[in-house]
Amino acid sequence: MNRHRQYHRRRRQQSDEAGRVGRDQVDAAVAALLSATVVAGITRPDVAPDDVVVALSGIAMVADVLEDRDQVSRVLDLLFEGIRTRP
Protein backbone atom coordinates (compact mmCIF):
# COMPACT_ATOMS: atom_id res chain seq x y z
CA MET A 1 0.00 0.00 0.00
CA ASN A 2 1.45 3.35 -0.90
CA ARG A 3 2.05 6.14 1.61
CA HIS A 4 -0.89 8.21 0.40
CA ARG A 5 -3.35 5.36 0.97
CA GLN A 6 -1.82 4.53 4.33
CA TYR A 7 -2.14 8.14 5.42
CA HIS A 8 -5.81 8.36 4.43
CA ARG A 9 -6.60 5.00 5.97
CA ARG A 10 -4.99 6.08 9.24
CA ARG A 11 -6.89 9.41 9.16
CA ARG A 12 -10.18 7.62 8.50
CA GLN A 13 -9.55 5.27 11.43
CA GLN A 14 -8.73 8.21 13.71
CA SER A 15 -11.88 9.99 12.58
CA ASP A 16 -14.00 6.88 13.19
CA GLU A 17 -12.50 6.51 16.67
CA ALA A 18 -13.09 10.18 17.48
CA GLY A 19 -16.66 9.87 16.23
CA ARG A 20 -17.26 6.87 18.45
CA VAL A 21 -15.82 8.66 21.47
CA GLY A 22 -17.92 11.74 20.73
CA ARG A 23 -21.04 9.64 20.24
CA ASP A 24 -20.35 7.74 23.46
CA GLN A 25 -20.07 11.05 25.33
CA VAL A 26 -23.34 12.32 23.85
CA ASP A 27 -25.09 9.03 24.66
CA ALA A 28 -23.78 9.19 28.24
CA ALA A 29 -24.95 12.79 28.67
CA VAL A 30 -28.42 12.02 27.29
CA ALA A 31 -28.60 8.90 29.48
CA ALA A 32 -27.76 10.96 32.56
CA LEU A 33 -30.38 13.57 31.69
CA LEU A 34 -33.03 10.95 30.98
CA SER A 35 -32.20 9.13 34.20
CA ALA A 36 -32.68 12.31 36.21
CA THR A 37 -35.93 13.19 34.45
CA VAL A 38 -37.29 9.65 34.95
CA VAL A 39 -36.56 9.90 38.69
CA ALA A 40 -38.33 13.28 38.71
CA GLY A 41 -41.32 11.74 36.93
CA ILE A 42 -40.95 13.91 33.84
CA THR A 43 -40.01 11.35 31.19
CA ARG A 44 -41.08 7.79 30.52
CA PRO A 45 -38.76 5.10 31.87
CA ASP A 46 -38.89 3.13 28.59
CA VAL A 47 -37.21 5.86 26.52
CA ALA A 48 -33.79 4.74 25.29
CA PRO A 49 -31.06 7.41 25.23
CA ASP A 50 -29.88 6.22 21.83
CA ASP A 51 -33.40 6.73 20.42
CA VAL A 52 -33.38 10.33 21.61
CA VAL A 53 -29.93 10.93 20.12
CA VAL A 54 -30.98 9.42 16.78
CA ALA A 55 -34.17 11.51 16.71
CA LEU A 56 -32.32 14.72 17.53
CA SER A 57 -29.67 13.89 14.93
CA GLY A 58 -32.32 13.43 12.28
CA ILE A 59 -33.94 16.73 13.17
CA ALA A 60 -30.56 18.48 13.06
CA MET A 61 -29.79 16.99 9.64
CA VAL A 62 -32.92 18.47 8.05
CA ALA A 63 -33.17 21.70 10.03
CA ASP A 64 -31.09 23.76 7.58
CA VAL A 65 -33.08 22.73 4.52
CA LEU A 66 -36.59 23.25 5.88
CA GLU A 67 -38.38 26.20 4.34
CA ASP A 68 -40.67 26.53 7.33
CA ARG A 69 -38.36 27.46 10.21
CA ASP A 70 -41.17 26.93 12.72
CA GLN A 71 -41.33 23.30 11.65
CA VAL A 72 -38.13 22.54 13.58
CA SER A 73 -39.78 23.78 16.77
CA ARG A 74 -42.90 21.74 16.07
CA VAL A 75 -40.91 18.58 15.41
CA LEU A 76 -38.88 19.09 18.60
CA ASP A 77 -42.15 19.58 20.50
CA LEU A 78 -43.38 16.26 19.07
CA LEU A 79 -40.23 14.52 20.26
CA PHE A 80 -40.39 16.05 23.74
CA GLU A 81 -44.10 15.32 24.10
CA GLY A 82 -43.45 11.75 23.03
CA ILE A 83 -40.96 11.09 25.82
CA ARG A 84 -42.95 12.76 28.60
CA THR A 85 -44.89 10.78 31.16
CA ARG A 86 -48.66 10.83 31.02
CA PRO A 87 -50.83 11.46 34.08
A tleap script that builds the chain and sets N, CA, C and O, in Angstrom:
source leaprc.protein.ff14SB
mol = sequence {
  NMET ASN ARG HIE ARG GLN TYR HIE ARG ARG
  ARG ARG GLN GLN SER ASP GLU ALA GLY ARG
  VAL GLY ARG ASP GLN VAL ASP ALA ALA VAL
  ALA ALA LEU LEU SER ALA THR VAL VAL ALA
  GLY ILE THR ARG PRO ASP VAL ALA PRO ASP
  ASP VAL VAL VAL ALA LEU SER GLY ILE ALA
  MET VAL ALA ASP VAL LEU GLU ASP ARG ASP
  GLN VAL SER ARG VAL LEU ASP LEU LEU PHE
  GLU GLY ILE ARG THR ARG CPRO
}
set mol.1.N position { 0.857 -1.184 0.000 }
set mol.1.CA position { 0.000 0.000 0.000 }
set mol.1.C position { 0.895 1.237 0.000 }
set mol.1.O position { 1.856 1.317 0.765 }
set mol.2.N position { 0.580 2.175 -0.843 }
set mol.2.CA position { 1.454 3.347 -0.903 }
set mol.2.C position { 1.205 4.286 0.274 }
set mol.2.O position { 0.213 4.152 0.990 }
set mol.3.N position { 2.107 5.223 0.461 }
set mol.3.CA position { 2.046 6.143 1.614 }
set mol.3.C position { 0.761 6.957 1.647 }
set mol.3.O position { 0.182 7.184 2.709 }
set mol.4.N position { 0.325 7.388 0.482 }
set mol.4.CA position { -0.891 8.205 0.396 }
set mol.4.C position { -2.095 7.425 0.925 }
set mol.4.O position { -2.882 7.949 1.713 }
set mol.5.N position { -2.232 6.199 0.498 }
set mol.5.CA position { -3.350 5.359 0.971 }
set mol.5.C position { -3.236 5.076 2.460 }
set mol.5.O position { -4.230 5.113 3.185 }
set mol.6.N position { -2.033 4.796 2.909 }
set mol.6.CA position { -1.821 4.527 4.326 }
set mol.6.C position { -2.215 5.741 5.169 }
set mol.6.O position { -2.864 5.615 6.208 }
set mol.7.N position { -1.811 6.905 4.698 }
set mol.7.CA position { -2.137 8.141 5.422 }
set mol.7.C position { -3.648 8.301 5.529 }
set mol.7.O position { -4.168 8.551 6.616 }
set mol.8.N position { -4.354 8.161 4.419 }
set mol.8.CA position { -5.811 8.359 4.428 }
set mol.8.C position { -6.522 7.266 5.219 }
set mol.8.O position { -7.542 7.524 5.860 }
set mol.9.N position { -6.000 6.077 5.177 }
set mol.9.CA position { -6.595 4.998 5.971 }
set mol.9.C position { -6.442 5.301 7.461 }
set mol.9.O position { -7.381 5.135 8.240 }
set mol.10.N position { -5.248 5.747 7.843 }
set mol.10.CA position { -4.988 6.081 9.241 }
set mol.10.C position { -5.876 7.239 9.692 }
set mol.10.O position { -6.414 7.214 10.799 }
set mol.11.N position { -6.030 8.252 8.842 }
set mol.11.CA position { -6.888 9.413 9.165 }
set mol.11.C position { -8.348 8.988 9.323 }
set mol.11.O position { -9.040 9.453 10.229 }
set mol.12.N position { -8.810 8.103 8.437 }
set mol.12.CA position { -10.183 7.624 8.505 }
set mol.12.C position { -10.411 6.847 9.802 }
set mol.12.O position { -11.452 6.999 10.440 }
set mol.13.N position { -9.444 6.017 10.193 }
set mol.13.CA position { -9.548 5.267 11.434 }
set mol.13.C position { -9.585 6.205 12.637 }
set mol.13.O position { -10.368 5.997 13.563 }
set mol.14.N position { -8.742 7.233 12.625 }
set mol.14.CA position { -8.730 8.209 13.710 }
set mol.14.C position { -10.066 8.940 13.781 }
set mol.14.O position { -10.597 9.172 14.867 }
set mol.15.N position { -10.599 9.299 12.632 }
set mol.15.CA position { -11.876 9.993 12.578 }
set mol.15.C position { -12.999 9.104 13.106 }
set mol.15.O position { -13.857 9.563 13.860 }
set mol.16.N position { -12.990 7.827 12.706 }
set mol.16.CA position { -13.998 6.883 13.185 }
set mol.16.C position { -13.915 6.735 14.706 }
set mol.16.O position { -14.939 6.707 15.389 }
set mol.17.N position { -12.690 6.639 15.230 }
set mol.17.CA position { -12.500 6.509 16.671 }
set mol.17.C position { -12.979 7.761 17.400 }
set mol.17.O position { -13.637 7.668 18.436 }
set mol.18.N position { -12.650 8.921 16.862 }
set mol.18.CA position { -13.089 10.179 17.478 }
set mol.18.C position { -14.603 10.285 17.436 }
set mol.18.O position { -15.220 10.750 18.395 }
set mol.19.N position { -15.204 9.860 16.341 }
set mol.19.CA position { -16.658 9.874 16.229 }
set mol.19.C position { -17.309 8.967 17.242 }
set mol.19.O position { -18.330 9.318 17.834 }
set mol.20.N position { -16.721 7.791 17.449 }
set mol.20.CA position { -17.265 6.867 18.448 }
set mol.20.C position { -17.147 7.448 19.850 }
set mol.20.O position { -18.081 7.347 20.646 }
set mol.21.N position { -16.015 8.050 20.153 }
set mol.21.CA position { -15.816 8.656 21.475 }
set mol.21.C position { -16.820 9.788 21.664 }
set mol.21.O position { -17.455 9.891 22.714 }
set mol.22.N position { -16.964 10.639 20.646 }
set mol.22.CA position { -17.919 11.738 20.729 }
set mol.22.C position { -19.330 11.231 20.901 }
set mol.22.O position { -20.087 11.761 21.715 }
set mol.23.N position { -19.697 10.207 20.144 }
set mol.23.CA position { -21.042 9.641 20.238 }
set mol.23.C position { -21.257 9.013 21.606 }
set mol.23.O position { -22.333 9.149 22.188 }
set mol.24.N position { -20.247 8.329 22.125 }
set mol.24.CA position { -20.347 7.740 23.464 }
set mol.24.C position { -20.576 8.825 24.515 }
set mol.24.O position { -21.357 8.633 25.447 }
set mol.25.N position { -19.905 9.952 24.370 }
set mol.25.CA position { -20.073 11.048 25.325 }
set mol.25.C position { -21.474 11.643 25.239 }
set mol.25.O position { -22.084 11.954 26.262 }
set mol.26.N position { -21.981 11.801 24.023 }
set mol.26.CA position { -23.343 12.321 23.846 }
set mol.26.C position { -24.353 11.334 24.432 }
set mol.26.O position { -25.268 11.730 25.153 }
set mol.27.N position { -24.182 10.049 24.119 }
set mol.27.CA position { -25.087 9.032 24.663 }
set mol.27.C position { -25.076 9.040 26.194 }
set mol.27.O position { -26.124 8.930 26.830 }
set mol.28.N position { -23.882 9.172 26.778 }
set mol.28.CA position { -23.775 9.188 28.245 }
set mol.28.C position { -24.467 10.417 28.830 }
set mol.28.O position { -25.134 10.322 29.860 }
set mol.29.N position { -24.311 11.567 28.180 }
set mol.29.CA position { -24.946 12.789 28.671 }
set mol.29.C position { -26.469 12.685 28.576 }
set mol.29.O position { -27.179 13.061 29.509 }
set mol.30.N position { -26.964 12.176 27.449 }
set mol.30.CA position { -28.416 12.021 27.286 }
set mol.30.C position { -28.939 10.987 28.283 }
set mol.30.O position { -30.017 11.171 28.849 }
set mol.31.N position { -28.198 9.912 28.505 }
set mol.31.CA position { -28.604 8.900 29.477 }
set mol.31.C position { -28.699 9.494 30.883 }
set mol.31.O position { -29.635 9.200 31.627 }
set mol.32.N position { -27.734 10.325 31.235 }
set mol.32.CA position { -27.755 10.960 32.562 }
set mol.32.C position { -28.958 11.892 32.695 }
set mol.32.O position { -29.635 11.900 33.724 }
set mol.33.N position { -29.218 12.674 31.651 }
set mol.33.CA position { -30.382 13.574 31.688 }
set mol.33.C position { -31.686 12.795 31.765 }
set mol.33.O position { -32.570 13.132 32.552 }
set mol.34.N position { -31.806 11.755 30.951 }
set mol.34.CA position { -33.026 10.952 30.983 }
set mol.34.C position { -33.207 10.275 32.337 }
set mol.34.O position { -34.318 10.212 32.863 }
set mol.35.N position { -32.127 9.779 32.889 }
set mol.35.CA position { -32.204 9.125 34.199 }
set mol.35.C position { -32.736 10.092 35.253 }
set mol.35.O position { -33.595 9.735 36.059 }
set mol.36.N position { -32.224 11.299 35.240 }
set mol.36.CA position { -32.677 12.308 36.212 }
set mol.36.C position { -34.139 12.686 35.983 }
set mol.36.O position { -34.892 12.870 36.939 }
set mol.37.N position { -34.539 12.802 34.721 }
set mol.37.CA position { -35.926 13.189 34.455 }
set mol.37.C position { -36.899 12.048 34.718 }
set mol.37.O position { -38.062 12.294 35.039 }
set mol.38.N position { -36.443 10.797 34.588 }
set mol.38.CA position { -37.286 9.649 34.954 }
set mol.38.C position { -37.519 9.657 36.460 }
set mol.38.O position { -38.648 9.485 36.920 }
set mol.39.N position { -36.450 9.856 37.224 }
set mol.39.CA position { -36.563 9.903 38.687 }
set mol.39.C position { -37.507 11.028 39.109 }
set mol.39.O position { -38.262 10.883 40.070 }
set mol.40.N position { -37.463 12.135 38.394 }
set mol.40.CA position { -38.330 13.280 38.705 }
set mol.40.C position { -39.760 13.085 38.187 }
set mol.40.O position { -40.640 13.902 38.458 }
set mol.41.N position { -39.982 12.003 37.443 }
set mol.41.CA position { -41.318 11.736 36.933 }
set mol.41.C position { -41.697 12.536 35.698 }
set mol.41.O position { -42.878 12.674 35.379 }
set mol.42.N position { -40.700 13.059 35.008 }
set mol.42.CA position { -40.954 13.911 33.836 }
set mol.42.C position { -40.985 13.106 32.548 }
set mol.42.O position { -41.830 13.343 31.685 }
set mol.43.N position { -40.058 12.143 32.411 }
set mol.43.CA position { -40.013 11.349 31.191 }
set mol.43.C position { -40.319 9.890 31.471 }
set mol.43.O position { -40.182 9.404 32.594 }
set mol.44.N position { -40.734 9.212 30.423 }
set mol.44.CA position { -41.085 7.795 30.524 }
set mol.44.C position { -39.824 6.966 30.770 }
set mol.44.O position { -38.764 7.274 30.226 }
set mol.45.N position { -39.935 5.928 31.578 }
set mol.45.CA position { -38.758 5.096 31.870 }
set mol.45.C position { -38.346 4.199 30.702 }
set mol.45.O position { -37.237 3.666 30.703 }
set mol.46.N position { -39.210 4.025 29.714 }
set mol.46.CA position { -38.888 3.130 28.593 }
set mol.46.C position { -38.188 3.831 27.434 }
set mol.46.O position { -37.943 3.211 26.399 }
set mol.47.N position { -37.866 5.103 27.589 }
set mol.47.CA position { -37.209 5.856 26.523 }
set mol.47.C position { -35.712 5.536 26.543 }
set mol.47.O position { -35.040 5.700 27.561 }
set mol.48.N position { -35.213 5.079 25.406 }
set mol.48.CA position { -33.790 4.737 25.291 }
set mol.48.C position { -32.991 5.982 24.892 }
set mol.48.O position { -33.383 6.695 23.969 }
set mol.49.N position { -31.879 6.249 25.578 }
set mol.49.CA position { -31.060 7.412 25.235 }
set mol.49.C position { -30.651 7.436 23.768 }
set mol.49.O position { -30.652 8.494 23.138 }
set mol.50.N position { -30.302 6.276 23.221 }
set mol.50.CA position { -29.884 6.217 21.826 }
set mol.50.C position { -31.020 6.643 20.893 }
set mol.50.O position { -30.769 7.267 19.862 }
set mol.51.N position { -32.261 6.313 21.243 }
set mol.51.CA position { -33.401 6.725 20.420 }
set mol.51.C position { -33.535 8.240 20.397 }
set mol.51.O position { -33.839 8.829 19.359 }
set mol.52.N position { -33.307 8.865 21.539 }
set mol.52.CA position { -33.379 10.327 21.612 }
set mol.52.C position { -32.260 10.953 20.778 }
set mol.52.O position { -32.491 11.921 20.054 }
set mol.53.N position { -31.063 10.407 20.881 }
set mol.53.CA position { -29.926 10.931 20.118 }
set mol.53.C position { -30.190 10.787 18.618 }
set mol.53.O position { -29.936 11.717 17.853 }
set mol.54.N position { -30.696 9.635 18.199 }
set mol.54.CA position { -30.983 9.420 16.776 }
set mol.54.C position { -32.058 10.396 16.301 }
set mol.54.O position { -31.934 10.972 15.221 }
set mol.55.N position { -33.107 10.587 17.094 }
set mol.55.CA position { -34.174 11.512 16.710 }
set mol.55.C position { -33.651 12.941 16.595 }
set mol.55.O position { -33.950 13.640 15.627 }
set mol.56.N position { -32.876 13.370 17.578 }
set mol.56.CA position { -32.316 14.719 17.528 }
set mol.56.C position { -31.349 14.883 16.354 }
set mol.56.O position { -31.299 15.941 15.727 }
set mol.57.N position { -30.592 13.841 16.065 }
set mol.57.CA position { -29.666 13.895 14.928 }
set mol.57.C position { -30.429 14.051 13.617 }
set mol.57.O position { -30.035 14.828 12.747 }
set mol.58.N position { -31.509 13.316 13.488 }
set mol.58.CA position { -32.321 13.433 12.278 }
set mol.58.C position { -32.908 14.819 12.116 }
set mol.58.O position { -32.919 15.374 11.018 }
set mol.59.N position { -33.396 15.375 13.211 }
set mol.59.CA position { -33.941 16.730 13.169 }
set mol.59.C position { -32.846 17.724 12.784 }
set mol.59.O position { -33.074 18.616 11.967 }
set mol.60.N position { -31.673 17.573 13.366 }
set mol.60.CA position { -30.561 18.476 13.063 }
set mol.60.C position { -30.139 18.378 11.602 }
set mol.60.O position { -29.760 19.380 10.996 }
set mol.61.N position { -30.203 17.175 11.034 }
set mol.61.CA position { -29.788 16.994 9.642 }
set mol.61.C position { -30.705 17.722 8.662 }
set mol.61.O position { -30.247 18.183 7.617 }
set mol.62.N position { -31.986 17.830 8.985 }
set mol.62.CA position { -32.916 18.471 8.047 }
set mol.62.C position { -33.220 19.921 8.394 }
set mol.62.O position { -33.831 20.632 7.597 }
set mol.63.N position { -32.807 20.360 9.557 }
set mol.63.CA position { -33.170 21.703 10.027 }
set mol.63.C position { -32.758 22.806 9.061 }
set mol.63.O position { -33.513 23.756 8.854 }
set mol.64.N position { -31.584 22.698 8.474 }
set mol.64.CA position { -31.093 23.756 7.579 }
set mol.64.C position { -31.826 23.828 6.246 }
set mol.64.O position { -31.824 24.871 5.592 }
set mol.65.N position { -32.444 22.741 5.844 }
set mol.65.CA position { -33.082 22.732 4.523 }
set mol.65.C position { -34.593 22.961 4.580 }
set mol.65.O position { -35.240 23.067 3.539 }
set mol.66.N position { -35.147 23.037 5.762 }
set mol.66.CA position { -36.589 23.253 5.879 }
set mol.66.C position { -36.937 24.694 5.521 }
set mol.66.O position { -36.298 25.635 5.991 }
set mol.67.N position { -37.940 24.848 4.699 }
set mol.67.CA position { -38.376 26.198 4.337 }
set mol.67.C position { -39.153 26.843 5.478 }
set mol.67.O position { -39.088 28.056 5.677 }
set mol.68.N position { -39.876 26.035 6.213 }
set mol.68.CA position { -40.673 26.530 7.334 }
set mol.68.C position { -39.836 26.403 8.607 }
set mol.68.O position { -39.746 25.320 9.185 }
set mol.69.N position { -39.233 27.489 9.039 }
set mol.69.CA position { -38.355 27.465 10.214 }
set mol.69.C position { -39.101 27.044 11.482 }
set mol.69.O position { -38.504 26.468 12.392 }
set mol.70.N position { -40.387 27.327 11.542 }
set mol.70.CA position { -41.169 26.935 12.716 }
set mol.70.C position { -41.359 25.415 12.790 }
set mol.70.O position { -41.680 24.871 13.846 }
set mol.71.N position { -41.159 24.745 11.663 }
set mol.71.CA position { -41.333 23.298 11.648 }
set mol.71.C position { -40.334 22.610 12.573 }
set mol.71.O position { -40.669 21.602 13.195 }
set mol.72.N position { -39.133 23.126 12.674 }
set mol.72.CA position { -38.134 22.543 13.576 }
set mol.72.C position { -38.661 22.565 15.008 }
set mol.72.O position { -38.551 21.571 15.726 }
set mol.73.N position { -39.224 23.674 15.418 }
set mol.73.CA position { -39.783 23.777 16.774 }
set mol.73.C position { -40.933 22.803 16.965 }
set mol.73.O position { -41.055 22.180 18.020 }
set mol.74.N position { -41.770 22.669 15.955 }
set mol.74.CA position { -42.905 21.742 16.069 }
set mol.74.C position { -42.431 20.290 16.159 }
set mol.74.O position { -42.982 19.500 16.925 }
set mol.75.N position { -41.423 19.950 15.386 }
set mol.75.CA position { -40.911 18.579 15.412 }
set mol.75.C position { -40.221 18.297 16.754 }
set mol.75.O position { -40.365 17.205 17.304 }
set mol.76.N position { -39.482 19.263 17.275 }
set mol.76.CA position { -38.875 19.095 18.600 }
set mol.76.C position { -39.952 18.942 19.667 }
set mol.76.O position { -39.812 18.129 20.581 }
set mol.77.N position { -41.027 19.721 19.555 }
set mol.77.CA position { -42.146 19.577 20.495 }
set mol.77.C position { -42.734 18.169 20.433 }
set mol.77.O position { -43.056 17.579 21.465 }
set mol.78.N position { -42.873 17.633 19.217 }
set mol.78.CA position { -43.378 16.264 19.071 }
set mol.78.C position { -42.479 15.265 19.784 }
set mol.78.O position { -42.960 14.375 20.486 }
set mol.79.N position { -41.181 15.417 19.601 }
set mol.79.CA position { -40.233 14.522 20.264 }
set mol.79.C position { -40.361 14.635 21.773 }
set mol.79.O position { -40.479 13.624 22.466 }
set mol.80.N position { -40.338 15.859 22.287 }
set mol.80.CA position { -40.385 16.053 23.736 }
set mol.80.C position { -41.704 15.570 24.326 }
set mol.80.O position { -41.724 14.988 25.410 }
set mol.81.N position { -42.800 15.808 23.621 }
set mol.81.CA position { -44.102 15.319 24.098 }
set mol.81.C position { -44.136 13.797 24.101 }
set mol.81.O position { -44.757 13.178 24.965 }
set mol.82.N position { -43.460 13.201 23.121 }
set mol.82.CA position { -43.447 11.750 23.028 }
set mol.82.C position { -42.686 11.055 24.143 }
set mol.82.O position { -42.968 9.896 24.447 }
set mol.83.N position { -41.740 11.724 24.751 }
set mol.83.CA position { -40.964 11.088 25.820 }
set mol.83.C position { -41.457 11.455 27.211 }
set mol.83.O position { -40.970 10.916 28.206 }
set mol.84.N position { -42.415 12.363 27.288 }
set mol.84.CA position { -42.948 12.761 28.603 }
set mol.84.C position { -43.871 11.702 29.167 }
set mol.84.O position { -44.486 10.926 28.436 }
set mol.85.N position { -43.950 11.692 30.481 }
set mol.85.CA position { -44.894 10.784 31.158 }
set mol.85.C position { -46.303 11.324 30.983 }
set mol.85.O position { -46.502 12.515 30.744 }
set mol.86.N position { -47.253 10.450 31.102 }
set mol.86.CA position { -48.665 10.830 31.016 }
set mol.86.C position { -49.296 10.648 32.380 }
set mol.86.O position { -49.004 9.683 33.086 }
set mol.87.N position { -50.173 11.588 32.753 }
set mol.87.CA position { -50.833 11.460 34.076 }
set mol.87.C position { -51.747 10.253 34.129 }
set mol.87.O position { -52.374 9.998 35.157 }
savepdb mol mol.pdb
quit
